[in-house]
Amino acid sequence: MAKSKTSIKTTTKKVTKKSSPNKATKQRSQDIFALLTKLYPDATCSLDYETPVQLLVATILSAQCTDERVNKVTLTLFAKFPDAPALAECDREELETLIRSTGFYRNKAKNIQGACQMIVTDFEGEVPRQMEQLLKLPGVARKTANVVLAHGYGIIQGVTVDTHVKRLSNRWKLTKSDNPIQIERDLMSLLPQPEWENFSIRTIYHGRAICKARKPDCNSCQLAHLCPSVNV
């Protein structure tokens, strides 16, 4: 399966940003992003996919599951059911069996099949390119929609907020919220729109490599001088 190995080159749609951060926080956020870019210049989506629908399915499967595990599962899954029509018509129990190891497999199978059925019947077999339409698909919230738009189509509509982005943006004091929607709004107000998804991907890489949930490695962190939570 193929996937891009480069930073996202994107088109953007104007998004209204409501909050007005102070200049110091905005500057620090951009300094953080600049360092993340130096540290992880080739960071990209770590899910394996060839088409937007495969990316959609892989992203749904990635909930509460590692990308490594998802990639092992989708290798077999996409060989048998490579597109929306195949997934829409497949036997649900067979689908559940194939994705069982990703966890929550019954609900994921229901959402994957429901999303693919809607893609076939309502969107002529193509994953929608608009946020509003993507959010109508079963199992798709803003996190999944942002991933699909950014990596499937090169369209930047928001900031992907996963567990790493949520945790690190709070450690960096770029937000005061635990709500993913509010975190996304806060980050959107701090960063240039074309870099929203690049910020997310690089933050995820840093969360996996250095700023781990159980024990952040502050002594090895090259962003320590920008982090208000260093050694906390």
Buried (B, 14 or more C-beta within 10 A) or exposed (E): BEBEEEBBEBEBEEEEBEEEBEEEBBEBBBEBBEBBBEBBEEBBBBBBBEBBBBBBBBBBBBBEBEBEBBBBBBEEBBEEBBBBBBBBEBEEEEBBEBBBEBEBBEBBBBBBBBBBBBBBEEBEBEBBBBBEBBEEBBBBEBBBBBBBBBBBBBBBBBBBBBEBBBBBBBBBBBBEBEEBEBBBBBBBBBBEBEBBBBBBBBBBBBBBEBBEEEEBEBEEBEBBEBBEBBEE
